[in-house]
Amino acid sequence: MSFWTDADTWFERQQLEEEMRRIEVENQAAMQVAEDLHRKQVAQEREGEKEEEIEIKDDPVAKAEAEVLQHNN
């Protein structure tokens, strides 16, 4: 009887280890996707900031507003 109990325990442990490896791989993939998305969002924000700076330089009203805000601070 002890032999079969040990075999069942070993088999269950192997299944659990396999499941844990699968979950770990899934988590790593999800983290990679999240990291890529975050990098893309940061890049878009930076691009938006650059566009705003260009617009201020080209727009005399926006430039005047920026100067007034700087003087008030």
All heavy atoms as a GROMACS GRO file, in nm:
protein
  610
    1MET      N    1   0.081  -0.120   0.000
    1MET     CA    2   0.000   0.000   0.000
    1MET      C    3   0.086   0.126   0.000
    1MET      O    4   0.053   0.222  -0.068
    1MET     CB    5  -0.089   0.002   0.125
    1MET     CG    6  -0.225  -0.058   0.109
    1MET     SD    7  -0.312   0.000  -0.034
    1MET     CE    8  -0.471  -0.048   0.011
    2SER      N    9   0.191   0.127   0.077
    2SER     CA   10   0.275   0.244   0.088
    2SER      C   11   0.333   0.285  -0.047
    2SER      O   12   0.348   0.403  -0.076
    2SER     CB   13   0.388   0.216   0.188
    2SER     OG   14   0.472   0.328   0.196
    3PHE      N   15   0.366   0.186  -0.130
    3PHE     CA   16   0.422   0.214  -0.262
    3PHE      C   17   0.324   0.298  -0.345
    3PHE      O   18   0.363   0.396  -0.408
    3PHE     CB   19   0.454   0.082  -0.333
    3PHE     CG   20   0.497   0.103  -0.475
    3PHE    CD1   21   0.625   0.147  -0.504
    3PHE    CD2   22   0.410   0.081  -0.580
    3PHE    CE1   23   0.665   0.168  -0.634
    3PHE    CE2   24   0.448   0.101  -0.711
    3PHE     CZ   25   0.576   0.146  -0.739
    4TRP      N   26   0.196   0.261  -0.347
    4TRP     CA   27   0.097   0.333  -0.428
    4TRP      C   28   0.071   0.473  -0.373
    4TRP      O   29   0.052   0.569  -0.447
    4TRP     CB   30  -0.034   0.255  -0.436
    4TRP     CG   31  -0.016   0.128  -0.513
    4TRP    CD1   32  -0.024   0.001  -0.464
    4TRP    CD2   33   0.017   0.115  -0.652
    4TRP    NE1   34   0.002  -0.091  -0.563
    4TRP    CE2   35   0.028  -0.023  -0.681
    4TRP    CE3   36   0.041   0.206  -0.754
    4TRP    CZ2   37   0.059  -0.072  -0.805
    4TRP    CZ3   38   0.072   0.157  -0.880
    4TRP    CH2   39   0.080   0.020  -0.905
    5THR      N   40   0.075   0.487  -0.241
    5THR     CA   41   0.058   0.618  -0.180
    5THR      C   42   0.171   0.710  -0.221
    5THR      O   43   0.149   0.825  -0.259
    5THR     CB   44   0.052   0.606  -0.026
    5THR    OG1   45  -0.053   0.517   0.009
    5THR    CG2   46   0.030   0.741   0.038
    6ASP      N   47   0.294   0.657  -0.218
    6ASP     CA   48   0.410   0.736  -0.260
    6ASP      C   49   0.400   0.772  -0.408
    6ASP      O   50   0.433   0.883  -0.447
    6ASP     CB   51   0.540   0.659  -0.235
    6ASP     CG   52   0.570   0.646  -0.085
    6ASP    OD1   53   0.511   0.722  -0.007
    6ASP    OD2   54   0.654   0.561  -0.050
    7ALA      N   55   0.354   0.679  -0.489
    7ALA     CA   56   0.341   0.704  -0.633
    7ALA      C   57   0.237   0.813  -0.658
    7ALA      O   58   0.259   0.902  -0.740
    7ALA     CB   59   0.304   0.576  -0.706
    8ASP      N   60   0.124   0.806  -0.587
    8ASP     CA   61   0.020   0.909  -0.602
    8ASP      C   62   0.073   1.045  -0.560
    8ASP      O   63   0.049   1.145  -0.627
    8ASP     CB   64  -0.104   0.873  -0.520
    8ASP     CG   65  -0.182   0.756  -0.580
    8ASP    OD1   66  -0.159   0.724  -0.699
    8ASP    OD2   67  -0.264   0.697  -0.508
    9THR      N   68   0.144   1.049  -0.448
    9THR     CA   69   0.199   1.174  -0.399
    9THR      C   70   0.299   1.231  -0.500
    9THR      O   71   0.299   1.350  -0.528
    9THR     CB   72   0.266   1.154  -0.262
    9THR    OG1   73   0.170   1.100  -0.172
    9THR    CG2   74   0.320   1.284  -0.208
   10TRP      N   75   0.385   1.146  -0.553
   10TRP     CA   76   0.485   1.189  -0.651
   10TRP      C   77   0.415   1.244  -0.776
   10TRP      O   78   0.452   1.351  -0.826
   10TRP     CB   79   0.576   1.072  -0.690
   10TRP     CG   80   0.677   1.110  -0.793
   10TRP    CD1   81   0.798   1.166  -0.771
   10TRP    CD2   82   0.663   1.095  -0.935
   10TRP    NE1   83   0.862   1.189  -0.891
   10TRP    CE2   84   0.781   1.146  -0.993
   10TRP    CE3   85   0.564   1.045  -1.017
   10TRP    CZ2   86   0.800   1.147  -1.130
   10TRP    CZ3   87   0.584   1.047  -1.153
   10TRP    CH2   88   0.702   1.097  -1.209
   11PHE      N   89   0.313   1.173  -0.823
   11PHE     CA   90   0.240   1.216  -0.942
   11PHE      C   91   0.173   1.351  -0.918
   11PHE      O   92   0.180   1.441  -1.002
   11PHE     CB   93   0.136   1.110  -0.981
   11PHE     CG   94   0.059   1.145  -1.104
   11PHE    CD1   95   0.119   1.140  -1.230
   11PHE    CD2   96  -0.073   1.186  -1.094
   11PHE    CE1   97   0.048   1.174  -1.343
   11PHE    CE2   98  -0.145   1.220  -1.208
   11PHE     CZ   99  -0.084   1.214  -1.333
   12GLU      N  100   0.109   1.367  -0.802
   12GLU     CA  101   0.044   1.494  -0.769
   12GLU      C  102   0.147   1.607  -0.762
   12GLU      O  103   0.122   1.718  -0.810
   12GLU     CB  104  -0.031   1.482  -0.637
   12GLU     CG  105  -0.155   1.394  -0.646
   12GLU     CD  106  -0.216   1.366  -0.510
   12GLU    OE1  107  -0.161   1.411  -0.407
   12GLU    OE2  108  -0.320   1.297  -0.508
   13ARG      N  109   0.261   1.580  -0.704
   13ARG     CA  110   0.366   1.680  -0.693
   13ARG      C  111   0.415   1.721  -0.833
   13ARG      O  112   0.435   1.838  -0.861
   13ARG     CB  113   0.481   1.628  -0.608
   13ARG     CG  114   0.586   1.734  -0.580
   13ARG     CD  115   0.688   1.692  -0.476
   13ARG     NE  116   0.752   1.566  -0.508
   13ARG     CZ  117   0.748   1.458  -0.431
   13ARG    NH1  118   0.684   1.460  -0.317
   13ARG    NH2  119   0.810   1.347  -0.468
   14GLN      N  120   0.429   1.622  -0.921
   14GLN     CA  121   0.472   1.653  -1.059
   14GLN      C  122   0.368   1.740  -1.128
   14GLN      O  123   0.403   1.834  -1.200
   14GLN     CB  124   0.494   1.523  -1.139
   14GLN     CG  125   0.608   1.439  -1.090
   14GLN     CD  126   0.742   1.510  -1.101
   14GLN    OE1  127   0.758   1.609  -1.169
   14GLN    NE2  128   0.840   1.459  -1.029
   15GLN      N  129   0.241   1.709  -1.109
   15GLN     CA  130   0.135   1.789  -1.170
   15GLN      C  131   0.136   1.932  -1.115
   15GLN      O  132   0.120   2.028  -1.191
   15GLN     CB  133  -0.002   1.725  -1.145
   15GLN     CG  134  -0.028   1.603  -1.230
   15GLN     CD  135  -0.168   1.548  -1.210
   15GLN    OE1  136  -0.219   1.547  -1.098
   15GLN    NE2  137  -0.229   1.503  -1.318
   16LEU      N  138   0.154   1.945  -0.985
   16LEU     CA  139   0.158   2.078  -0.924
   16LEU      C  140   0.278   2.159  -0.976
   16LEU      O  141   0.266   2.278  -1.006
   16LEU     CB  142   0.165   2.068  -0.771
   16LEU     CG  143   0.035   2.029  -0.703
   16LEU    CD1  144   0.060   2.006  -0.553
   16LEU    CD2  145  -0.070   2.136  -0.722
   17GLU      N  146   0.393   2.094  -0.987
   17GLU     CA  147   0.511   2.164  -1.037
   17GLU      C  148   0.491   2.207  -1.182
   17GLU      O  149   0.529   2.319  -1.220
   17GLU     CB  150   0.635   2.075  -1.025
   17GLU     CG  151   0.680   2.057  -0.882
   17GLU     CD  152   0.797   1.962  -0.868
   17GLU    OE1  153   0.846   1.910  -0.972
   17GLU    OE2  154   0.839   1.937  -0.754
   18GLU      N  155   0.430   2.122  -1.261
   18GLU     CA  156   0.402   2.156  -1.400
   18GLU      C  157   0.304   2.274  -1.408
   18GLU      O  158   0.322   2.366  -1.487
   18GLU     CB  159   0.345   2.035  -1.473
   18GLU     CG  160   0.322   2.057  -1.621
   18GLU     CD  161   0.272   1.932  -1.691
   18GLU    OE1  162   0.317   1.822  -1.658
   18GLU    OE2  163   0.186   1.948  -1.779
   19GLU      N  164   0.202   2.272  -1.325
   19GLU     CA  165   0.104   2.381  -1.321
   19GLU      C  166   0.171   2.512  -1.277
   19GLU      O  167   0.145   2.618  -1.333
   19GLU     CB  168  -0.010   2.345  -1.225
   19GLU     CG  169  -0.118   2.449  -1.213
   19GLU     CD  170  -0.205   2.462  -1.337
   19GLU    OE1  171  -0.196   2.377  -1.428
   19GLU    OE2  172  -0.283   2.558  -1.342
   20MET      N  173   0.259   2.504  -1.180
   20MET     CA  174   0.330   2.623  -1.133
   20MET      C  175   0.419   2.680  -1.243
   20MET      O  176   0.426   2.802  -1.261
   20MET     CB  177   0.412   2.590  -1.008
   20MET     CG  178   0.324   2.566  -0.886
   20MET     SD  179   0.415   2.508  -0.742
   20MET     CE  180   0.521   2.646  -0.710
   21ARG      N  181   0.487   2.594  -1.318
   21ARG     CA  182   0.570   2.640  -1.430
   21ARG      C  183   0.484   2.707  -1.537
   21ARG      O  184   0.520   2.812  -1.591
   21ARG     CB  185   0.649   2.524  -1.491
   21ARG     CG  186   0.771   2.483  -1.410
   21ARG     CD  187   0.859   2.387  -1.486
   21ARG     NE  188   0.796   2.258  -1.507
   21ARG     CZ  189   0.804   2.154  -1.424
   21ARG    NH1  190   0.874   2.165  -1.314
   21ARG    NH2  191   0.743   2.042  -1.451
   22ARG      N  192   0.368   2.649  -1.565
   22ARG     CA  193   0.277   2.706  -1.665
   22ARG      C  194   0.229   2.844  -1.621
   22ARG      O  195   0.230   2.940  -1.699
   22ARG     CB  196   0.158   2.613  -1.687
   22ARG     CG  197   0.063   2.660  -1.798
   22ARG     CD  198  -0.062   2.575  -1.807
   22ARG     NE  199  -0.143   2.580  -1.687
   22ARG     CZ  200  -0.224   2.681  -1.654
   22ARG    NH1  201  -0.233   2.786  -1.731
   22ARG    NH2  202  -0.295   2.676  -1.544
   23ILE      N  203   0.191   2.856  -1.494
   23ILE     CA  204   0.145   2.984  -1.441
   23ILE      C  205   0.258   3.087  -1.445
   23ILE      O  206   0.236   3.203  -1.480
   23ILE     CB  207   0.090   2.966  -1.298
   23ILE    CG1  208  -0.042   2.888  -1.304
   23ILE    CG2  209   0.070   3.100  -1.229
   23ILE    CD1  210  -0.094   2.845  -1.169
   24GLU      N  211   0.378   3.044  -1.412
   24GLU     CA  212   0.492   3.136  -1.415
   24GLU      C  213   0.517   3.188  -1.556
   24GLU      O  214   0.539   3.308  -1.576
   24GLU     CB  215   0.617   3.066  -1.362
   24GLU     CG  216   0.737   3.157  -1.353
   24GLU     CD  217   0.858   3.088  -1.293
   24GLU    OE1  218   0.846   2.974  -1.243
   24GLU    OE2  219   0.965   3.150  -1.296
   25VAL      N  220   0.508   3.100  -1.655
   25VAL     CA  221   0.527   3.142  -1.794
   25VAL      C  222   0.417   3.240  -1.835
   25VAL      O  223   0.444   3.342  -1.899
   25VAL     CB  224   0.530   3.019  -1.888
   25VAL    CG1  225   0.521   3.060  -2.033
   25VAL    CG2  226   0.657   2.938  -1.863
   26GLU      N  227   0.294   3.211  -1.797
   26GLU     CA  228   0.183   3.301  -1.828
   26GLU      C  229   0.203   3.437  -1.762
   26GLU      O  230   0.180   3.541  -1.824
   26GLU     CB  231   0.050   3.241  -1.783
   26GLU     CG  232   0.002   3.126  -1.867
   26GLU     CD  233  -0.126   3.064  -1.813
   26GLU    OE1  234  -0.179   3.111  -1.711
   26GLU    OE2  235  -0.173   2.967  -1.874
   27ASN      N  236   0.247   3.437  -1.637
   27ASN     CA  237   0.270   3.563  -1.566
   27ASN      C  238   0.381   3.644  -1.632
   27ASN      O  239   0.370   3.766  -1.644
   27ASN     CB  240   0.303   3.538  -1.419
   27ASN     CG  241   0.183   3.497  -1.338
   27ASN    OD1  242   0.070   3.516  -1.380
   27ASN    ND2  243   0.207   3.439  -1.222
   28GLN      N  244   0.488   3.576  -1.673
   28GLN     CA  245   0.597   3.646  -1.739
   28GLN      C  246   0.550   3.707  -1.871
   28GLN      O  247   0.586   3.821  -1.903
   28GLN     CB  248   0.714   3.551  -1.764
   28GLN     CG  249   0.790   3.515  -1.639
   28GLN     CD  250   0.897   3.411  -1.663
   28GLN    OE1  251   0.904   3.350  -1.769
   28GLN    NE2  252   0.982   3.389  -1.564
   29ALA      N  253   0.468   3.635  -1.945
   29ALA     CA  254   0.414   3.688  -2.071
   29ALA      C  255   0.325   3.808  -2.044
   29ALA      O  256   0.333   3.909  -2.115
   29ALA     CB  257   0.338   3.578  -2.144
   30ALA      N  258   0.242   3.800  -1.941
   30ALA     CA  259   0.153   3.912  -1.908
   30ALA      C  260   0.234   4.033  -1.864
   30ALA      O  261   0.202   4.147  -1.901
   30ALA     CB  262   0.055   3.870  -1.798
   31MET      N  263   0.339   4.011  -1.787
   31MET     CA  264   0.424   4.122  -1.743
   31MET      C  265   0.493   4.187  -1.863
   31MET      O  266   0.507   4.309  -1.868
   31MET     CB  267   0.528   4.074  -1.642
   31MET     CG  268   0.468   4.036  -1.508
   31MET     SD  269   0.395   4.176  -1.421
   31MET     CE  270   0.541   4.264  -1.375
   32GLN      N  271   0.536   4.107  -1.959
   32GLN     CA  272   0.601   4.160  -2.078
   32GLN      C  273   0.504   4.246  -2.158
   32GLN      O  274   0.538   4.354  -2.205
   32GLN     CB  275   0.657   4.046  -2.165
   32GLN     CG  276   0.736   4.094  -2.284
   32GLN     CD  277   0.862   4.168  -2.244
   32GLN    OE1  278   0.935   4.125  -2.156
   32GLN    NE2  279   0.887   4.281  -2.307
   33VAL      N  280   0.381   4.199  -2.172
   33VAL     CA  281   0.279   4.276  -2.244
   33VAL      C  282   0.253   4.408  -2.171
   33VAL      O  283   0.245   4.514  -2.234
   33VAL     CB  284   0.148   4.194  -2.258
   33VAL    CG1  285   0.034   4.281  -2.306
   33VAL    CG2  286   0.170   4.077  -2.353
   34ALA      N  287   0.240   4.402  -2.039
   34ALA     CA  288   0.215   4.523  -1.960
   34ALA      C  289   0.333   4.621  -1.972
   34ALA      O  290   0.313   4.742  -1.986
   34ALA     CB  291   0.191   4.487  -1.814
   35GLU      N  292   0.454   4.568  -1.969
   35GLU     CA  293   0.572   4.653  -1.982
   35GLU      C  294   0.578   4.718  -2.120
   35GLU      O  295   0.607   4.838  -2.131
   35GLU     CB  296   0.698   4.570  -1.957
   35GLU     CG  297   0.825   4.651  -1.954
   35GLU     CD  298   0.947   4.566  -1.922
   35GLU    OE1  299   0.935   4.472  -1.840
   35GLU    OE2  300   1.053   4.592  -1.980
   36ASP      N  301   0.549   4.642  -2.223
   36ASP     CA  302   0.548   4.697  -2.359
   36ASP      C  303   0.443   4.806  -2.373
   36ASP      O  304   0.467   4.910  -2.433
   36ASP     CB  305   0.524   4.587  -2.462
   36ASP     CG  306   0.641   4.489  -2.472
   36ASP    OD1  307   0.751   4.520  -2.422
   36ASP    OD2  308   0.620   4.381  -2.531
   37LEU      N  309   0.325   4.782  -2.316
   37LEU     CA  310   0.217   4.881  -2.322
   37LEU      C  311   0.258   5.009  -2.248
   37LEU      O  312   0.237   5.120  -2.297
   37LEU     CB  313   0.090   4.823  -2.261
   37LEU     CG  314  -0.031   4.917  -2.256
   37LEU    CD1  315  -0.072   4.960  -2.396
   37LEU    CD2  316  -0.147   4.848  -2.187
   38HIS      N  317   0.320   4.992  -2.131
   38HIS     CA  318   0.364   5.108  -2.054
   38HIS      C  319   0.468   5.189  -2.133
   38HIS      O  320   0.460   5.312  -2.138
   38HIS     CB  321   0.422   5.063  -1.920
   38HIS     CG  322   0.476   5.176  -1.838
   38HIS    ND1  323   0.395   5.269  -1.779
   38HIS    CD2  324   0.603   5.211  -1.807
   38HIS    CE1  325   0.470   5.357  -1.715
   38HIS    NE2  326   0.596   5.324  -1.731
   39ARG      N  327   0.563   5.120  -2.194
   39ARG     CA  328   0.665   5.190  -2.274
   39ARG      C  329   0.600   5.266  -2.389
   39ARG      O  330   0.639   5.378  -2.420
   39ARG     CB  331   0.767   5.090  -2.329
   39ARG     CG  332   0.862   5.039  -2.225
   39ARG     CD  333   0.962   4.945  -2.285
   39ARG     NE  334   1.050   4.893  -2.183
   39ARG     CZ  335   1.136   4.796  -2.200
   39ARG    NH1  336   1.146   4.739  -2.318
   39ARG    NH2  337   1.211   4.754  -2.103
   40LYS      N  338   0.501   5.205  -2.452
   40LYS     CA  339   0.433   5.270  -2.563
   40LYS      C  340   0.359   5.395  -2.514
   40LYS      O  341   0.364   5.500  -2.580
   40LYS     CB  342   0.334   5.171  -2.626
   40LYS     CG  343   0.263   5.224  -2.748
   40LYS     CD  344   0.171   5.119  -2.807
   40LYS     CE  345   0.097   5.172  -2.928
   40LYS     NZ  346   0.007   5.073  -2.986
   41GLN      N  347   0.293   5.385  -2.399
   41GLN     CA  348   0.221   5.499  -2.344
   41GLN      C  349   0.317   5.612  -2.308
   41GLN      O  350   0.289   5.729  -2.336
   41GLN     CB  351   0.140   5.458  -2.221
   41GLN     CG  352   0.021   5.372  -2.254
   41GLN     CD  353  -0.050   5.319  -2.130
   41GLN    OE1  354   0.008   5.313  -2.023
   41GLN    NE2  355  -0.174   5.279  -2.147
   42VAL      N  356   0.431   5.578  -2.247
   42VAL     CA  357   0.530   5.680  -2.211
   42VAL      C  358   0.583   5.748  -2.337
   42VAL      O  359   0.596   5.870  -2.342
   42VAL     CB  360   0.644   5.618  -2.128
   42VAL    CG1  361   0.760   5.715  -2.113
   42VAL    CG2  362   0.592   5.576  -1.990
   43ALA      N  363   0.610   5.669  -2.439
   43ALA     CA  364   0.659   5.726  -2.565
   43ALA      C  365   0.555   5.819  -2.627
   43ALA      O  366   0.590   5.926  -2.677
   43ALA     CB  367   0.695   5.614  -2.663
   44GLN      N  368   0.428   5.781  -2.621
   44GLN     CA  369   0.322   5.866  -2.675
   44GLN      C  370   0.310   5.996  -2.595
   44GLN      O  371   0.290   6.102  -2.652
   44GLN     CB  372   0.188   5.792  -2.676
   44GLN     CG  373   0.180   5.685  -2.782
   44GLN     CD  374   0.051   5.605  -2.772
   44GLN    OE1  375  -0.020   5.608  -2.673
   44GLN    NE2  376   0.020   5.531  -2.879
   45GLU      N  377   0.324   5.986  -2.462
   45GLU     CA  378   0.317   6.106  -2.380
   45GLU      C  379   0.432   6.200  -2.413
   45GLU      O  380   0.412   6.320  -2.425
   45GLU     CB  381   0.322   6.068  -2.232
   45GLU     CG  382   0.195   6.004  -2.181
   45GLU     CD  383   0.207   5.954  -2.038
   45GLU    OE1  384   0.310   5.982  -1.973
   45GLU    OE2  385   0.114   5.887  -1.992
   46ARG      N  386   0.552   6.144  -2.430
   46ARG     CA  387   0.667   6.227  -2.466
   46ARG      C  388   0.645   6.292  -2.601
   46ARG      O  389   0.678   6.409  -2.620
   46ARG     CB  390   0.795   6.143  -2.467
   46ARG     CG  391   0.841   6.104  -2.330
   46ARG     CD  392   0.972   6.029  -2.336
   46ARG     NE  393   1.012   5.985  -2.204
   46ARG     CZ  394   1.091   5.884  -2.181
   46ARG    NH1  395   1.141   5.815  -2.280
   46ARG    NH2  396   1.124   5.852  -2.058
   47GLU      N  397   0.592   6.217  -2.695
   47GLU     CA  398   0.566   6.271  -2.827
   47GLU      C  399   0.463   6.383  -2.818
   47GLU      O  400   0.475   6.486  -2.884
   47GLU     CB  401   0.517   6.161  -2.922
   47GLU     CG  402   0.508   6.204  -3.066
   47GLU     CD  403   0.640   6.246  -3.127
   47GLU    OE1  404   0.744   6.190  -3.090
   47GLU    OE2  405   0.640   6.336  -3.213
   48GLY      N  406   0.362   6.365  -2.734
   48GLY     CA  407   0.260   6.468  -2.714
   48GLY      C  408   0.320   6.594  -2.654
   48GLY      O  409   0.286   6.706  -2.693
   49GLU      N  410   0.414   6.577  -2.559
   49GLU     CA  411   0.480   6.693  -2.499
   49GLU      C  412   0.561   6.768  -2.604
   49GLU      O  413   0.562   6.891  -2.606
   49GLU     CB  414   0.571   6.648  -2.384
   49GLU     CG  415   0.495   6.598  -2.263
   49GLU     CD  416   0.585   6.536  -2.159
   49GLU    OE1  417   0.709   6.536  -2.177
   49GLU    OE2  418   0.533   6.486  -2.057
   50LYS      N  419   0.629   6.696  -2.691
   50LYS     CA  420   0.707   6.760  -2.797
   50LYS      C  421   0.616   6.838  -2.890
   50LYS      O  422   0.648   6.949  -2.930
   50LYS     CB  423   0.786   6.656  -2.876
   50LYS     CG  424   0.899   6.592  -2.799
   50LYS     CD  425   0.969   6.488  -2.883
   50LYS     CE  426   1.074   6.413  -2.802
   50LYS     NZ  427   1.135   6.305  -2.879
   51GLU      N  428   0.501   6.778  -2.924
   51GLU     CA  429   0.406   6.846  -3.012
   51GLU      C  430   0.354   6.973  -2.946
   51GLU      O  431   0.340   7.075  -3.011
   51GLU     CB  432   0.290   6.752  -3.048
   51GLU     CG  433   0.330   6.640  -3.141
   51GLU     CD  434   0.218   6.540  -3.165
   51GLU    OE1  435   0.107   6.563  -3.115
   51GLU    OE2  436   0.243   6.439  -3.233
   52GLU      N  437   0.329   6.968  -2.814
   52GLU     CA  438   0.281   7.086  -2.743
   52GLU      C  439   0.386   7.196  -2.746
   52GLU      O  440   0.355   7.313  -2.765
   52GLU     CB  441   0.244   7.050  -2.600
   52GLU     CG  442   0.118   6.968  -2.586
   52GLU     CD  443   0.092   6.923  -2.444
   52GLU    OE1  444   0.161   6.971  -2.352
   52GLU    OE2  445   0.004   6.838  -2.425
   53GLU      N  446   0.513   7.159  -2.727
   53GLU     CA  447   0.620   7.257  -2.730
   53GLU      C  448   0.629   7.322  -2.868
   53GLU      O  449   0.646   7.444  -2.878
   53GLU     CB  450   0.754   7.191  -2.695
   53GLU     CG  451   0.765   7.148  -2.550
   53GLU     CD  452   0.890   7.067  -2.522
   53GLU    OE1  453   0.974   7.053  -2.614
   53GLU    OE2  454   0.904   7.019  -2.410
   54ILE      N  455   0.615   7.244  -2.972
   54ILE     CA  456   0.620   7.296  -3.109
   54ILE      C  457   0.503   7.391  -3.132
   54ILE      O  458   0.519   7.499  -3.188
   54ILE     CB  459   0.620   7.182  -3.212
   54ILE    CG1  460   0.753   7.104  -3.202
   54ILE    CG2  461   0.598   7.234  -3.352
   54ILE    CD1  462   0.756   6.975  -3.281
   55GLU      N  463   0.384   7.351  -3.084
   55GLU     CA  464   0.266   7.434  -3.102
   55GLU      C  465   0.282   7.568  -3.030
   55GLU      O  466   0.244   7.672  -3.080
   55GLU     CB  467   0.142   7.361  -3.051
   55GLU     CG  468   0.099   7.245  -3.140
   55GLU     CD  469  -0.014   7.164  -3.079
   55GLU    OE1  470  -0.068   7.205  -2.975
   55GLU    OE2  471  -0.046   7.059  -3.136
   56ILE      N  472   0.340   7.566  -2.909
   56ILE     CA  473   0.360   7.691  -2.834
   56ILE      C  474   0.456   7.782  -2.909
   56ILE      O  475   0.435   7.903  -2.920
   56ILE     CB  476   0.410   7.661  -2.691
   56ILE    CG1  477   0.298   7.597  -2.609
   56ILE    CG2  478   0.463   7.787  -2.624
   56ILE    CD1  479   0.341   7.547  -2.472
   57LYS      N  480   0.562   7.725  -2.964
   57LYS     CA  481   0.660   7.805  -3.038
   57LYS      C  482   0.596   7.868  -3.161
   57LYS      O  483   0.630   7.980  -3.198
   57LYS     CB  484   0.779   7.719  -3.080
   57LYS     CG  485   0.866   7.675  -2.964
   57LYS     CD  486   0.978   7.585  -3.010
   57LYS     CE  487   1.056   7.530  -2.891
   57LYS     NZ  488   1.154   7.431  -2.932
   58ASP      N  489   0.505   7.798  -3.226
   58ASP     CA  490   0.443   7.847  -3.348
   58ASP      C  491   0.324   7.938  -3.322
   58ASP      O  492   0.287   8.018  -3.408
   58ASP     CB  493   0.397   7.729  -3.435
   58ASP     CG  494   0.515   7.647  -3.486
   58ASP    OD1  495   0.629   7.700  -3.486
   58ASP    OD2  496   0.494   7.531  -3.525
   59ASP      N  497   0.263   7.929  -3.203
   59ASP     CA  498   0.142   8.004  -3.173
   59ASP      C  499   0.175   8.122  -3.082
   59ASP      O  500   0.209   8.104  -2.965
   59ASP     CB  501   0.040   7.912  -3.106
   59ASP     CG  502  -0.093   7.979  -3.079
   59ASP    OD1  503  -0.108   8.098  -3.114
   59ASP    OD2  504  -0.181   7.913  -3.024
   60PRO      N  505   0.165   8.245  -3.133
   60PRO     CA  506   0.202   8.361  -3.051
   60PRO      C  507   0.114   8.378  -2.927
   60PRO      O  508   0.162   8.420  -2.822
   60PRO     CB  509   0.186   8.480  -3.146
   60PRO     CG  510   0.117   8.430  -3.266
   60PRO     CD  511   0.126   8.281  -3.266
   61VAL      N  512  -0.012   8.342  -2.934
   61VAL     CA  513  -0.101   8.353  -2.818
   61VAL      C  514  -0.059   8.253  -2.711
   61VAL      O  515  -0.049   8.286  -2.592
   61VAL     CB  516  -0.249   8.331  -2.859
   61VAL    CG1  517  -0.339   8.329  -2.736
   61VAL    CG2  518  -0.293   8.437  -2.958
   62ALA      N  519  -0.032   8.130  -2.752
   62ALA     CA  520   0.012   8.028  -2.656
   62ALA      C  521   0.146   8.068  -2.595
   62ALA      O  522   0.170   8.046  -2.476
   62ALA     CB  523   0.023   7.893  -2.726
   63LYS      N  524   0.232   8.127  -2.675
   63LYS     CA  525   0.363   8.172  -2.625
   63LYS      C  526   0.344   8.281  -2.520
   63LYS      O  527   0.407   8.279  -2.415
   63LYS     CB  528   0.448   8.222  -2.741
   63LYS     CG  529   0.590   8.253  -2.703
   63LYS     CD  530   0.671   8.288  -2.826
   63LYS     CE  531   0.815   8.317  -2.788
   63LYS     NZ  532   0.897   8.352  -2.904
   64ALA      N  533   0.256   8.376  -2.546
   64ALA     CA  534   0.229   8.483  -2.451
   64ALA      C  535   0.170   8.428  -2.322
   64ALA      O  536   0.207   8.470  -2.212
   64ALA     CB  537   0.135   8.586  -2.514
   65GLU      N  538   0.078   8.332  -2.334
   65GLU     CA  539   0.020   8.270  -2.215
   65GLU      C  540   0.126   8.200  -2.132
   65GLU      O  541   0.127   8.209  -2.009
   65GLU     CB  542  -0.090   8.171  -2.254
   65GLU     CG  543  -0.216   8.236  -2.307
   65GLU     CD  544  -0.316   8.134  -2.358
   65GLU    OE1  545  -0.283   8.014  -2.365
   65GLU    OE2  546  -0.429   8.175  -2.391
   66ALA      N  547   0.216   8.130  -2.197
   66ALA     CA  548   0.323   8.058  -2.127
   66ALA      C  549   0.413   8.157  -2.053
   66ALA      O  550   0.454   8.133  -1.940
   66ALA     CB  551   0.403   7.975  -2.225
   67GLU      N  552   0.442   8.271  -2.118
   67GLU     CA  553   0.525   8.372  -2.053
   67GLU      C  554   0.457   8.430  -1.930
   67GLU      O  555   0.519   8.450  -1.826
   67GLU     CB  556   0.560   8.483  -2.152
   67GLU     CG  557   0.658   8.440  -2.259
   67GLU     CD  558   0.681   8.548  -2.365
   67GLU    OE1  559   0.634   8.661  -2.347
   67GLU    OE2  560   0.749   8.515  -2.464
   68VAL      N  561   0.328   8.457  -1.940
   68VAL     CA  562   0.252   8.511  -1.826
   68VAL      C  563   0.253   8.410  -1.711
   68VAL      O  564   0.273   8.446  -1.594
   68VAL     CB  565   0.107   8.547  -1.867
   68VAL    CG1  566   0.022   8.575  -1.745
   68VAL    CG2  567   0.108   8.665  -1.963
   69LEU      N  568   0.232   8.284  -1.743
   69LEU     CA  569   0.232   8.181  -1.639
   69LEU      C  570   0.369   8.171  -1.572
   69LEU      O  571   0.377   8.150  -1.452
   69LEU     CB  572   0.190   8.046  -1.698
   69LEU     CG  573   0.044   8.033  -1.739
   69LEU    CD1  574   0.021   7.900  -1.810
   69LEU    CD2  575  -0.047   8.045  -1.618
   70GLN      N  576   0.475   8.187  -1.650
   70GLN     CA  577   0.610   8.180  -1.592
   70GLN      C  578   0.633   8.298  -1.499
   70GLN      O  579   0.692   8.284  -1.394
   70GLN     CB  580   0.716   8.180  -1.703
   70GLN     CG  581   0.733   8.045  -1.769
   70GLN     CD  582   0.844   8.047  -1.873
   70GLN    OE1  583   0.872   8.152  -1.931
   70GLN    NE2  584   0.902   7.932  -1.898
   71HIS      N  585   0.587   8.417  -1.538
   71HIS     CA  586   0.607   8.535  -1.454
   71HIS      C  587   0.525   8.526  -1.326
   71HIS      O  588   0.566   8.580  -1.222
   71HIS     CB  589   0.570   8.663  -1.531
   71HIS     CG  590   0.666   8.695  -1.640
   71HIS    ND1  591   0.796   8.734  -1.615
   71HIS    CD2  592   0.654   8.693  -1.775
   71HIS    CE1  593   0.859   8.756  -1.730
   71HIS    NE2  594   0.774   8.731  -1.829
   72ASN      N  595   0.411   8.462  -1.329
   72ASN     CA  596   0.328   8.449  -1.211
   72ASN      C  597   0.386   8.351  -1.110
   72ASN      O  598   0.355   8.358  -0.992
   72ASN     CB  599   0.186   8.405  -1.248
   72ASN     CG  600   0.109   8.515  -1.316
   72ASN    OD1  601   0.142   8.632  -1.305
   72ASN    ND2  602   0.005   8.479  -1.388
   73ASN      N  603   0.467   8.258  -1.156
   73ASN     CA  604   0.528   8.159  -1.066
   73ASN      C  605   0.653   8.219  -1.012
   73ASN      O  606   0.707   8.228  -0.925
   73ASN     CB  607   0.560   8.028  -1.138
   73ASN     CG  608   0.434   7.954  -1.176
   73ASN    OD1  609   0.330   7.971  -1.114
   73ASN    ND2  610   0.441   7.873  -1.279
   0.00000   0.00000   0.00000
